[in-house]
Amino acid sequence: MYQEQINAYWSDPARREELVSVLSRLVAVKSVKGEAAPGAPFGPGPAAALDEALTLCRELGFSAQSYDGYVGLCDLNGEETRLHILGHLDVVGEGSGWSTDPYACVEKDGVLYGRGVSDDKGPVVCALLAMKAVRDLGLPLSANARLILGTDEESGSSDIAYYYAREPYAPYAFTPDADFPVIHIEKGHYHPGFGAEWASATSALPRVAALTGGLRQNVVPPEAEAMVLGIFAPDAELVCRQVSERTGAVFTISPSANGCHIHCQGKNAHAASPDDGINAIAALLDALSFLPLAECGSTRAVRAMAELFPFGDNRGRALGIAMEDAKSGPLTLNLALMKLTETGFSAKFDVRFPLCASEDNCRRACEAAFAARGIAVTEDPEMRPAHEVPADSELVRTLLGCYSAWTGEADPKPIAIGGGTYVHDIPGGVAFGCCFPGYDTRMHAADERIPVEHLLTACKIYTQAIAELCR
């Protein structure tokens, strides 16, 4: 429907130029979360990005306003709202290793580089310009589409929670902040803190005196290190070499006066895809568990953790929570953080659970496995439920049809992910693009990128989707 008109509209070279120009203005704003201030609940960067986005919306002829500085609202028309499109303007920090200025939208060989070009300023621009296309083409509508411009997606999505605590949901909602074709299932989340305490045993040798590892709960830990007393570098090297060959982790052993320091280098990945990483904490625990350690509190903790979180067990089998279903796939587990001292340890993991999970087979099973080894749960957040929109719903079927029309894929299927998006807690909401299968946008990494042609195709898809859902 409307394909000839849409194709002719987006085939105009001026549309490409406009897309790059609008996106460049947003990328130029360093919208990393900062200290809250009046009118800027997430700091000056996101606030500046919101101001610029609303200015762009008005320049394009739309009614646009700030909602208490939390989100921006851009309406296609004055009819009753039927569709919410949720994108975000905040970005993660640039980090290091860029070959271009991260806050300039640079084009090289048809590919745009810059922080936010794929996550999520580029997709926001696609949605905004798709709204403009629907209006410019005069496609018949009976309802409004509202673009909601968030400013806190990367740090907890409290912006969207603020908005929906005060405003109603729309009949349809999608976020262009993930992958095509359509994500209709997002796994649930469970991430407790746990640990144990014991009396100091400074006379027990050999023993692990300290251990630290991990960056954040949603990242496979790339590094971990331990101080071992009573075992010296040559004696630890053989064990570490064997574990390295089996796991792919790289160990560096440094001598000390009373033992040795062991550093383990793994590979980071998102907690939703732990198989893509090398868990440095799990590899280090593996190595430590094979050392001839004396009986004491730290030894019991190291061995219990190595038993419960053996390297490579990213499904929670040893913990007794492995499960999967045909719709949403397997449970995934990432041992994310751990700190051990002479008198105790604390740790956290990140579980993404499928639709078949429950309090009994997940949360209580974890607690029982911990209790059997003298480990207590210290932080006990609620299990965040999985999110599902039926594959045969009108929204999913319509969006899949729009995707198929512009990609030629005859029978695309909706997919399930372990990550969470803006629509995780929104009834009936799905994630819809704007990243295409098989392309690495380097999201959250240096040289974040996206091909211009991918963005233009997304513009066509979104134009048709808005027209069909609001006609």
Secondary structure, DSSP 8 states (H G I E B T S, - for coil): --HHHHHHHHTSHHHHHHHHHHHHHHHTS-------BTTBTT-HHHHHHHHHHHHHHHHTT-EEEEETTTEEEEES-SS-EEEEEEEE-------S--SS-TTS-EEETTEEESTTTTTTHHHHHHHHHHHHHHHHHT---SSEEEEEEES-GGGT-HHHHHHHTTS---SEEEESSEESS-EEEE-EEE--EEEEE----TT-SSEEEEEEE-S-TTB---EEEEEEES--HHHHHHHHHHHHHHH--EEEEEEETTEEEEEEE-B--BTT-GGGSB-HHHHHHHHHHTS---SSHHHHHHHHHHHHS-TT-TT-TTTT---EETTTEE-EEEEEEEEE-SSEEEEEEEEEE-TT--IIIIIIHHHHHHHTTT-EEEE----B--EE--TTSHHHHHHHHHHHHHH--SS---EEESS--TTTTSTT-EE--EE-TT----TTSTT-EEEHHHHHHHHHHHHHHHHHHH-
